[in-house]
Each structure stands twice: as C-alpha cells, then as structure tokens.
Amino acid sequence: MHLTGKRNPSRLQNSLFSKNAMPQVRGIQFEKFHGQGNDFIVCRGKGLPGNLPRLARAITDRYTGVGADGLLVVLPARNPV
C-alpha cells in the first residue's frame, strides 16, 4: 500500500506547508510506501534542494514532517543502456 503526498493527514499540511516550514520542503511531490513495520518516502531527485541531509531530516521527522524511516531519492541512470 502507498499514500501520495496529497492524501496524507492534515498534520502534513499544517507542518510541511505552513509559513514556518523550511522553504525547500514545500511542494515536493512524493509517495510514501510502507510494509513490515517500515515506511519510506520516495521522490524524484530532479528539482530537490542541494542539502539532501537537511531535507531528509525535515521530511522524515514524525512530529513536524511526513514521518518515515528514510528518504529514497530516485535519480536517472549515469550511463543509460
């Protein structure tokens, strides 16, 4: 099962998309996948801010962010076949 960012509870909108939220977290499209007690946020790397460790800490925080065990960033292949 997975949830899109648009379907997460209002807590997400109140924390990530508020005026006080980190600017680079607003507007990121993502999917949240979970299973076997773990959950991960998956998003495309294109257009993400340069400070990925800071973004990962902010978005995976269970109290002020979406909440997850980790952030997976999907990037294009370096050498496409």
Secondary structure, DSSP 8 states (H G I E B T S, - for coil): -EEEGGGS-HHHHHHHTSTTS-GGGTT---EEEEETTEEEEEEESTT--S-HHHHHHHHH-TTTS---SEEEEE---SS--
